[in-house]
Amino acid sequence: MGEAARLVGTGQLLCIFDTVPFCLWVVQRHRDDLEGALWTAVAGLGDRDTTCAIVGGILGASLDAALPESWVARLEVLPP
């Protein structure tokens, strides 16, 4: 992860070319592991909230990604 972050950036420059390549790299390596993908995105430092939002958005739109059951169990129940 450190080599990828160094080569493509992690959002520290707040530009698309410094953020999106790293996010795509994370998604490619964690297609079936949302939690692992988000931890990898955070570990890249840089603009962490943006990289996690991008990674989560891509994986959330994927049929392969699923929320960990422990996360689902902690969801707040909202009224209808």
Secondary structure, DSSP 8 states (H G I E B T S, - for coil): -HHHHHHH--STT-SHHHHHHHHHHHHHH-TT-HHHHHHHHHHT-SSHHHHHHHHHHHHHTSSS----HHHHHT------
